[in-house]
Amino acid sequence: MKTRRSVPEKLFGLFNVLFLSLLIIVTLYPMLYIILGSVSEASHLVGHSGLLLWPKGFSLKAFALVFSNPNILSGYQVTLFIVIAGTAFNILMTSLGAYVLSRKSFPLRKVMMMGIVFTMYFSGGLIPRYLLVYQTLGLGNTLPALILPTAIAAWNLIIMRTYFQGIPDSMEESARIDGASDFRILFQIILPLSMPVIAVMVLYYGVSHWNAWFDAMVFIRTRTLYPLQLILREILIIGSMDSMGGEDMLELGENLKYATIVTATLPILFAYPFLQKYFVKGIMIGALKG
């Protein structure tokens, strides 16, 4: 049976549509402006002001110059290594920690969980971390300095622990009767049943590594080890385009910055639509219990 909507309900629905449409435009237009600016002619873009709804001319010279920059190419290689190796290490360590904390037979699990939650609100700060990386671990100016200190994120550990707790205890008990060790139970029983939460962790850790730049700025001194986001920061904020070529840099101006942003952003934007559902699933999995 179709119900008739009252006038206030229709007005409220119309307001929601207009408000959400405006929100989408405000959110997407800056990225659209950058994409259109990156493929515009530099000479036409310089004199333009106001909204940009289509390219001013068409030129891919800025992209050609970006991909000819050895710093950006090396930055891509470093970032891909950090994302792949770092995410794999994160998943391994988070799985080990979550498995231990999800076992009811582990007597210190509540005490350790309190300590882990404490780290979500309080930390030692930058100086102790710098001393830890450079003096204690001896990882200064190395890529492991960007991976090992961030092995486990407290919130991700809680999410995975919560998921592990939802797996029936009878499966673990059956495996122990057959003589399975904790490692075998984790890698052959728990993890194969936990693919949804593992997908969530891969997404969370992967995006975090892709966007990270601060740790590299603090711990890395060799330019060939700079990740892509640190190279992008130099170009956009500091204005360092030394390896781009002086005349081309002056000729292209803002186009070069726009092309660099697009080059660094599009890969993660293309991946996001395929992984968006896992964000929602991660929120649902993260509902705390026990």
C-alpha positions in Angstrom: 0.0 0.0 0.0 1.4 3.3 -1.1 1.3 6.0 1.6 1.1 9.7 0.8 3.8 11.9 2.1 2.9 15.1 3.9 4.1 18.5 2.7 6.7 18.8 5.6 8.0 15.3 4.7 8.4 16.3 1.0 10.2 19.6 2.0 12.5 17.7 4.3 13.3 15.2 1.6 14.0 18.0 -0.9 16.2 19.7 1.6 18.2 16.5 2.1 18.7 16.0 -1.6 19.8 19.6 -2.1 22.1 19.5 0.9 23.8 16.2 0.0 24.2 17.3 -3.6 25.9 20.5 -2.5 28.1 18.5 -0.1 29.1 16.2 -3.0 30.0 19.1 -5.2 32.0 20.9 -2.5 33.9 17.6 -1.8 34.6 16.6 -5.4 35.2 19.9 -7.1 38.7 20.5 -5.6 39.9 17.2 -7.0 38.1 17.9 -10.4 39.9 21.3 -10.5 43.3 19.7 -10.0 42.6 17.0 -12.6 41.5 19.6 -15.2 44.3 22.0 -14.3 46.9 19.2 -14.7 45.9 18.6 -18.4 45.4 22.3 -19.3 47.8 24.4 -21.3 50.0 26.3 -18.8 49.7 29.6 -20.7 45.9 29.4 -20.7 45.7 28.4 -17.0 47.8 31.3 -15.8 45.3 33.9 -16.8 42.3 31.9 -15.6 40.4 32.8 -12.4 37.2 31.4 -10.9 35.6 28.0 -11.5 37.3 25.5 -13.9 34.7 23.2 -15.5 36.8 22.0 -18.5 40.5 22.0 -19.5 41.9 25.3 -20.8 43.4 23.7 -23.9 45.0 20.3 -23.5 48.5 19.2 -22.7 50.1 16.2 -21.0 53.6 17.9 -20.8 53.3 18.2 -17.1 52.7 14.5 -16.7 55.6 13.7 -19.0 57.9 15.9 -16.9 56.6 14.3 -13.6 57.3 10.8 -14.8 60.8 11.8 -16.0 61.6 13.0 -12.5 63.9 10.4 -10.9 62.8 11.4 -7.5 59.1 10.6 -8.2 60.0 7.3 -9.8 62.1 6.3 -6.8 59.4 7.6 -4.5 56.9 5.3 -6.1 59.2 2.3 -5.7 59.9 3.1 -2.1 56.2 3.6 -1.3 55.1 0.4 -3.0 57.8 -1.5 -1.0 56.6 0.1 2.2 52.9 -0.6 1.4 53.5 -4.2 0.5 56.2 -5.2 3.1 54.8 -3.0 5.8 51.2 -4.2 5.4 52.3 -7.9 5.4 54.3 -7.3 8.6 51.4 -5.4 10.2 49.0 -8.2 9.4 51.4 -10.8 10.8 52.1 -9.0 14.1 48.5 -7.9 14.6 47.3 -11.4 14.1 49.7 -12.8 16.6 48.8 -10.2 19.2 45.0 -10.5 18.6 45.2 -14.3 18.9 46.9 -14.2 22.3 44.5 -11.5 23.6 41.4 -13.4 22.4 42.3 -16.6 24.3 40.3 -16.9 27.5 43.0 -19.2 28.9 45.5 -16.3 28.8 45.6 -14.9 32.4 47.1 -11.5 31.6 44.8 -10.6 28.6 42.7 -8.0 30.5 45.8 -6.3 32.0 47.5 -6.2 28.6 44.4 -4.9 26.9 44.3 -2.0 29.4 47.9 -1.2 28.6 47.1 -1.3 24.8 44.1 1.0 25.2 46.2 3.3 27.3 48.6 3.8 24.3 45.7 5.0 22.2 45.4 8.1 24.4 49.0 8.7 25.7 52.3 8.2 24.0 56.0 8.9 24.8 56.2 11.6 22.1 58.5 12.2 19.2 61.9 12.4 21.1 61.6 9.0 22.8 60.6 7.5 19.5 63.5 9.1 17.7 65.9 7.8 20.3 64.4 4.4 20.0 64.8 4.2 16.3 68.2 5.8 16.0 70.0 4.6 19.2 68.2 1.5 20.5 67.2 -0.2 17.3 69.9 1.4 15.1 67.4 1.9 12.2 68.2 5.5 11.3 68.0 6.3 7.6 66.7 2.8 6.7 63.3 1.7 5.4 62.6 -0.6 8.4 62.4 2.6 10.5 59.2 3.3 8.6 57.8 -0.2 9.2 58.9 -1.8 12.5 57.9 1.0 14.9 54.4 1.0 13.5 54.0 -2.8 13.5 50.7 -2.8 15.4 48.0 -0.2 15.6 46.1 -0.4 18.9 42.7 0.1 17.3 43.3 -2.5 14.6 44.5 -4.9 17.2 41.2 -4.5 19.1 39.2 -5.0 15.9 41.0 -8.2 15.0 40.8 -9.5 18.6 37.0 -8.9 18.7 36.6 -10.9 15.4 38.7 -13.8 16.8 36.6 -13.9 19.9 33.5 -14.5 17.7 35.0 -17.8 16.3 33.5 -20.7 18.2 35.7 -22.2 20.9 34.7 -25.7 19.8 36.9 -25.4 16.7 40.0 -24.6 18.8 39.1 -27.4 21.3 38.8 -30.0 18.4 42.1 -28.9 17.0 43.8 -29.2 20.4 42.4 -32.7 20.8 44.1 -33.6 17.5 47.4 -32.2 18.9 47.5 -28.9 17.0 49.8 -26.2 18.5 48.8 -22.5 18.9 50.6 -21.6 15.7 48.8 -24.3 13.7 45.5 -23.2 15.1 46.1 -19.6 14.2 47.4 -20.1 10.7 45.3 -23.1 9.6 42.0 -22.5 11.4 41.6 -18.9 12.8 43.1 -16.9 9.9 41.3 -18.8 7.1 38.0 -18.1 8.9 39.0 -14.4 9.3 39.3 -13.2 5.7 36.8 -10.3 6.1 38.8 -8.8 9.0 42.1 -9.4 7.3 40.8 -7.5 4.3 39.8 -4.7 6.6 43.3 -4.7 8.1 45.0 -4.7 4.7 42.9 -1.7 3.7 43.6 0.2 6.9 47.3 -0.5 7.1 47.8 -0.1 3.3 46.1 3.3 3.2 48.1 4.4 6.2 51.4 3.5 4.7 50.5 5.1 1.3 49.7 8.4 2.9 52.6 8.4 5.5 55.2 11.1 5.2 56.1 12.4 8.7 58.1 9.4 9.8 60.2 9.5 6.6 60.8 13.2 7.2 62.1 12.5 10.7 64.1 9.2 10.1 65.2 9.3 6.4 68.2 11.4 5.2 68.9 9.8 1.8 66.8 11.2 -1.0 66.6 7.8 -2.8 64.8 6.4 0.2 62.1 9.1 0.3 58.6 7.8 -0.2 56.3 9.4 -2.7 54.3 11.5 -0.2 57.5 13.2 1.1 58.5 14.0 -2.5 55.0 15.4 -3.0 55.4 17.5 0.1 58.6 19.0 -1.1 57.1 20.0 -4.4 53.9 21.5 -3.1 54.9 23.1 0.2 58.6 23.7 0.0 58.5 24.4 -3.7 61.5 22.2 -4.5 61.5 21.2 -8.2 65.3 21.1 -8.8 65.2 17.8 -10.7 62.4 18.9 -13.0 64.5 21.3 -15.1 64.5 25.0 -14.6 62.9 26.2 -17.9 60.2 23.6 -17.8 59.4 24.3 -14.2 58.9 28.0 -14.9 56.9 27.3 -18.1 54.5 24.9 -16.5 54.1 26.5 -13.1 50.9 25.3 -11.3 50.3 22.5 -13.9 53.4 20.7 -12.6 52.0 20.7 -9.1 48.6 19.6 -10.2 50.1 16.7 -12.2 52.2 15.6 -9.2 49.1 15.6 -7.0 47.1 13.5 -9.5 50.0 11.1 -10.0 50.3 10.5 -6.2 46.6 10.3 -5.5 44.9 8.4 -8.4 46.2 4.9 -7.5 44.6 5.0 -4.1 41.4 6.6 -5.5 41.1 3.8 -8.1 41.5 1.2 -5.4 39.0 2.8 -3.0 35.7 1.9 -4.8 36.6 -1.8 -4.7 37.5 -1.7 -1.0 34.8 0.8 0.2 32.6 -2.0 1.6 35.3 -3.1 3.9 35.3 0.3 5.6 31.7 -0.3 6.7 32.5 -3.9 7.6 35.5 -2.7 9.7 33.2 -0.4 11.7 30.8 -3.2 12.4 33.6 -5.6 13.3 35.0 -3.0 15.7 32.0 -3.1 18.0 33.6 -3.8 21.3 32.6 -6.7 23.4 34.0 -8.7 26.3 
